[in-house]
Amino acid sequence: MSSIEFKGVTKAYGKKRALDNITLNLPSNQINCIMGLSGSGKSTLLRHINCLLEPTSGEVWVNGQNLMELNTKALQQFRRKCVSMVFQHFGLLPHLSVIKNIEYGLRVQGVEPKERYKKALYWLNEVGLKDNADSFPQDLSGGMKQRIGIARAFACETPILLMDEPFSALDPITRTGLQTLLLDLQKKWQKTVIFVTHDLDEAQRISDYVVLLDQGKVIQTGTFDDFLTSPATPYVLEFMKSKAE
Ligand SMILES: Nc1ncnc2c1ncn2[C@@H]1O[C@H](COP(=O)(O)OP(=O)(O)OP(=O)(O)O)[C@@H](O)[C@H]1O
C-alpha cells in the first residue's frame, strides 16, 4: 500500500497559482489519471509526489510521511526506493545499451551487478523486447523506447510510478499497444500509478480513478463513469462532451 495525500497544497510562481489549495487522496494500487487542459497544473501536481517541486504552502504526505520533513538522506532513499518516473520523451541514456538503461536505476539503488543484470533481463522480457538487450536507444522505434522506459521504472520495484504523458508522442496503434502493456503489468504488480494524460479515450481505457484539474484546482474526482454520468459542474460536462464529439 502506498498512500499519497495532498493537504491544502498551493504552488505559486509569482502571482500565478499552478496549484491552488489542493486537497486530494490518491487511491493505492490503482491507475490514477490526472486530466485537464494544458496549463491546468497536471505536471506540477505530479512533480510534488517525488519532491522535484516543493509546495509554497500545504503538505504532501506519502506513506504516512510528510515529504517536507525528510532530510537529504531520507529524501534520497525515498526517491530511490519509493517512486519511479516514466517520461514523455523516454529519458533513455543514448550512450548506454538497452540492458544498461534498464539496469541504471538498479545501479543507483546499489544493486549488485549480477543481480541487476538478472532483473533487467527479466523486465526486458516482460515488455516483449528480450532480443534487444544489446541494441542502443537510437536503434529503437518510439514505442520500443517507451517499453524500455517502462521496464526501467518497473525494474526499480518502487510502489509508486509517475507517468507524465508517457504515450502522447506515439502513434495511435503503438499507443494502444503500450496501454495494453501497462494494463497487463498493472494487473500483475498493482502499483500506485499516477498517469498524466490529455486524452479522454486513454483515461477511459486505463484509469481506475480520475482527477480533473482546472486552473490549479481539483474540479472532480471519481471513476471515469462518474464523470460521464454525474459531471460535477457545467465545466466537467463541457470537458466530457469533447469525448462524445
Ligand atoms: N517554472 C515555472 N515558472 C512559472 N510558471 C510555471 C512554471 N511551471 C509551471 N508554470 C505554470 O503553471 C501552470 C501549470 O503548469 P503545468 O505544467 O503543471 O500544467 P500542465 O497541466 O501539466 O500543462 P501541459 O498539459 O501543457 O503540460 C501553467 O500556467 C504554467 O505556465
The ligand as an ORCA input file, in Angstrom:
! r2SCAN-3c Opt
* xyz 0 1
  N       8.675     27.064    -13.504
  C       7.572     27.759    -13.740
  N       7.580     29.108    -13.720
  C       6.461     29.819    -13.933
  N       5.258     29.269    -14.224
  C       5.196     27.933    -14.291
  C       6.338     27.114    -14.055
  N       5.955     25.812    -14.180
  C       4.645     25.822    -14.477
  N       4.186     27.086    -14.538
  C       2.809     27.493    -14.851
  O       1.933     26.758    -14.015
  C       0.769     26.363    -14.711
  C       0.618     24.852    -14.646
  O       1.676     24.250    -15.387
  P       1.777     22.668    -15.629
  O       2.978     22.431    -16.470
  O       1.669     21.969    -14.342
  O       0.444     22.415    -16.480
  P       0.015     21.091    -17.274
  O      -1.431     20.882    -16.980
  O       0.945     19.979    -16.956
  O       0.189     21.578    -18.777
  P       0.561     20.729    -20.099
  O      -0.601     19.803    -20.336
  O       0.644     21.783    -21.155
  O       1.848     20.019    -19.830
  C       0.923     26.894    -16.133
  O       0.238     28.124    -16.229
  C       2.407     27.109    -16.273
  O       2.696     28.138    -17.177
*
